[in-house]
């Protein structure tokens, strides 16, 4: 049976600090995703954006990953325009830094739906409960983008909350 896609697409912007796992998160959801990277200290780092797409609930979900370094604030501003929701990826072994905290406060103040992915939960020292405590009131999902643990279910939960009830059919 052919299922026609809904006309409406969703734009979700993925934020987080340098090294939090944004690119890996997007690549986990869409192995064909695109990344604009450069080598920095012998490891790839996003310098413009990541782009991936998935289909959930008969909707195309576009994922735009932002660079984590402060010098790329202008890129985050551009990619944020017209977003339907935001995902904040936090390295759960490092906790919440001031910029991530301020981003969550800003998203909430703007009325932009967002969720937090406490990444690297498969690593020693991971503390997703600590992330949740630092971001009081935010929905926090423990995930591992590296091995895929809970990544798709967490995204499905977030997207389901963005859609009207009649559109939540899988």
Secondary structure as UniProt FT lines:
FT   STRAND          10..16
FT   TURN            18..19
FT   HELIX           22..29
FT   TURN            31..32
FT   STRAND          34..40
FT   TURN            41..42
FT   STRAND          43..56
FT   TURN            57..58
FT   STRAND          59..66
FT   HELIX           70..72
FT   HELIX           73..80
FT   TURN            81..82
FT   STRAND          85..91
FT   TURN            92..94
FT   HELIX           98..110
FT   STRAND          114..119
FT   TURN            121..122
FT   TURN            124..125
FT   HELIX           128..134
FT   TURN            135..137
FT   STRAND          140..142
FT   TURN            145..148
FT   HELIX           151..162
FT   HELIX           165..167
//
